[in-house]
Amino acid sequence: MWQRLYRLWIAHAAELRRELGEVQAQSMLDEAHQMLPALPGRRAVLLTLRPRNR
């Protein structure tokens, strides 16, 4: 999911800049370029925590 989202952001950079402004769009694109190469080695994990009975 994240890989697809980041690729869409990069592919539609001009539209992001037009719709969101330069600062917000650049922040999103920086995140995409930083995180995209790291995704193949990552694994999603979900934890559910509950209080311990006393």
N, C-alpha and C positions, 0 to 999 in steps of 0.2 A: 504494500500500500504506500509506504513512504517513498520508495524508489519511484513509483509512478507519479506521485504528487510532486516530488522535486523535479523530475524531468518535465512535467507540465509547466511548472513555474519557469524553468529555464527556456522552454520553447515559446512561452507567451510573455517573455520579459517586457516587451514594448507595451503590451496591453496592461500589465501590472503597473508599469510606470505611469501610464495614462490614467488608470482608474484609482490608484492608491497614492500616487505621488512618488517622487524619486527616493526619499528617505526610507519609507516603508518597503517599497519594492526592492531596493538595494539590500535592505536587511534580510528579506526573504531569500533573495538570490545568493547572498553570502552564506546563509544557512544551507541552502541546497548544495552549493559547491563544496562546502566543508563536510557535510554529512553524507552525501551521495557515495563517495568512494569508500566510506567506512561501513556501509550497510551490508554488503555481502557476508561479512564476518560476524554480524550481530544476530542475536536470537531474541525474540520477544518472550517475556516472562510475565505472568500475572500472579500476584500473591494476594491472598485474602487473610487478613489478620483479625483475630478476635481476642477479647480480653480473657485472661486465664481465670478460671474459677478459683475462689479463695476458700 
